[in-house]
Amino acid sequence: MINDNIQVINGIKIDDTWSDFARDFVRSHGRKMLIGIKTLGCKVNQYESEAIKEKFINNNHEIVNENDFADVYIINTCTVTSLADRKSRQYIRRMKKLNPDSIVAVTGCYAQVSPEEVAAIEAVDIVTGTNQKSKLVELVENYRRTSQSETEKLVDEYEQLNEYEETGIITSMESRTRAYIKIQEGCDRFCSYCVIPYARGQVRSRAVNDILQEAKSLVERGFKELTLTGINTALYGTEEGFHKKNHVQEQLQGIEIIIDELERLEGDFRVRLSSLEPTVINVEYVERLLKYKRLCPHLHLSVQSGSNKILKAMNRRYDREEYLDIVNTLRNFDSGYGITTDIIAGFPGETEEDFKESLDIIRQAEFCKVHAFKYSKREGTKAALMKGHVSPEVKNRRSEELISVGNQVSEKFFKDNLNRNRTVLIEEYLEDIHCLTGYTENYIKAYIACDSSDYTSMINTFAEVKLTGIYKDGVMCQLNCQAKRF
């Protein structure tokens, strides 16, 4: 018997949760829309693409692989460099070729910063900015229903990017073990090489209750690691009136507001931070975080340069000495504390002496992973107008040397952790080498030899291991026992 709230249209059951647009589409087409989504760029974009997927699924559409035939292709773009813009344009054209009759919707940072440029691409039907992603389902359904021929644009001006856009509670992720939770939007640091503050707008923080509701939902669904992410997570909760609005204790500051809440949440899970900006934090800030047991002893701290002269030109608001003070504080707490970083080669005005200081800070900090980038001129930033731009040949050489030294210190960090016990979240089994793999809490890739046919029961569990030897891009480990730490 069919419930009174359910209609059957063209053989498809529709209930009152469906939008009018979706109902009309099924009446005229008789099937779901197929949605392909391509994500470029950062972890925040990955999170937001998941939110977009869930909204389409909740409106009874189907998500397909980005390279498959689809009725709608959504490109969630990045604009951190000119190369990112170019990649976005390439994907727009590529996906339209998969189905020339498809609707192509472009969203994200490139669409926000250059909406007219994006709209001028022949394949593009819909353009939305960074604060309008939640409206994509409605825009796509309406575009399909009305058979529009002109490009639809919904992009707020920078001054309008001042309210946090709640995209709903995320319930799943591609990874079955780790999930991202977006907690914050926008940045007010304005590093001289970076266009992202203009793409993401003013600093605004997600409501505490919404974050906790999402975290609880993800833990209940079995996720063992929650990664807190945002455009600049260290700025979380810094807006005037935030504490009163969210009923937060005044003594809790920044990211500590959320970690303190997650510390008390029931469940077997750990918390990782995607990054903290040293443009915001200091020694006192990180010392407050060290008391939380759920928080992984790993931080991503972008150094960008080891030269005080270049750091000042970058408008980074700290010097190398302050950065190393933070590193030393973390390592005094735990000598195996994992620290990852980003560093730029060939920033305008960088001399060989400046570059040597970058090599030196890598060696001093003994990072567990270094992400080295060649400086890329980005129109609209102060750095693009600076004198002393470095030649491509010199940038290439310096980048390769940063990567080489970074790999050397990573291996040293791994060796210093040998014969220690660590906790690994087991994520998958690699059939070809008969190993379980995952990451330690201090962010070392762990390989655990396992010939057992019952390895599937170990996926998505915590295991205590002893680190025994360097292997591939991490370490080989000896399994001590499975362990629940929390």
NORRAUR-V427449 format. One record per backbone hydrogen bond with DSSP energy under -0.5 kcal/mol. NH is the residue of the N-H (numbers start at 1). CO is the residue of the C=O. If there is no record, write none. Layout:
NH;CO
NH;CO
This chain:
6;3
7;14
9;7
9;12
12;9
14;7
18;15
23;19
24;20
25;21
26;22
27;23
28;24
29;25
30;26
35;33
35;62
36;72
37;64
38;74
40;76
46;42
47;43
48;44
49;45
50;46
51;47
52;48
53;49
54;50
55;51
56;52
57;53
58;54
59;55
59;56
60;57
61;56
62;33
64;35
68;65
71;34
72;34
73;103
74;36
75;105
76;38
76;74
77;75
77;107
85;81
86;82
87;83
88;84
89;85
90;86
91;87
92;88
93;89
94;90
95;91
96;92
97;93
98;94
99;95
99;96
102;99
103;71
104;102
105;73
105;103
106;126
107;75
109;77
112;108
113;109
114;110
118;114
119;115
120;116
121;118
124;121
125;104
126;104
127;152
128;106
129;154
132;129
135;132
136;133
139;135
140;136
141;137
142;138
143;139
144;140
145;141
146;142
147;143
148;143
152;125
154;127
160;157
161;157
161;158
162;160
166;164
167;165
170;168
179;225
181;227
183;229
184;229
185;204
187;201
192;314
194;191
198;195
199;195
200;196
201;197
202;161
204;185
206;183
211;207
212;208
213;209
214;210
215;211
216;212
217;213
218;214
219;215
220;216
221;217
222;219
223;218
224;177
225;177
226;270
227;179
227;225
228;226
228;272
229;181
231;184
235;232
236;233
238;235
242;239
245;241
246;242
247;243
247;244
248;243
252;249
256;253
257;254
258;255
259;255
260;256
261;257
262;258
263;259
264;260
264;261
265;262
269;267
270;224
271;294
272;226
273;298
274;228
276;300
278;276
280;277
281;277
286;282
287;283
288;284
288;285
289;285
289;286
290;286
291;288
292;289
293;291
296;271
298;296
299;338
301;299
301;340
302;300
303;301
303;342
304;342
305;303
308;306
311;307
312;308
313;309
314;310
315;312
316;311
323;319
324;320
325;321
326;322
327;323
328;324
329;325
330;326
331;327
332;328
333;329
334;330
337;334
338;297
340;299
341;369
343;371
344;304
345;373
349;388
350;347
355;351
356;352
357;353
358;354
359;355
360;356
361;357
362;358
363;359
364;360
365;361
366;362
367;362
368;339
369;339
371;341
372;370
373;343
375;345
379;377
381;378
383;192
384;381
385;382
386;383
390;346
395;391
396;392
397;393
398;394
399;395
400;396
401;397
402;398
403;399
404;400
405;401
406;402
407;403
408;404
409;405
410;406
411;407
412;408
413;409
414;410
415;411
416;412
417;413
417;414
418;415
419;467
420;417
422;465
424;422
424;463
425;439
426;424
426;461
427;437
428;437
430;435
431;429
433;430
434;430
435;430
436;448
437;428
438;446
439;425
440;444
441;423
443;440
446;438
447;475
448;436
449;447
449;477
450;434
455;452
457;454
458;455
459;455
459;456
460;426
461;458
463;424
464;481
465;422
466;478
467;420
468;466
468;476
469;476
471;474
474;471
475;445
476;469
477;447
478;466
479;477
480;464
481;464
483;462
485;483
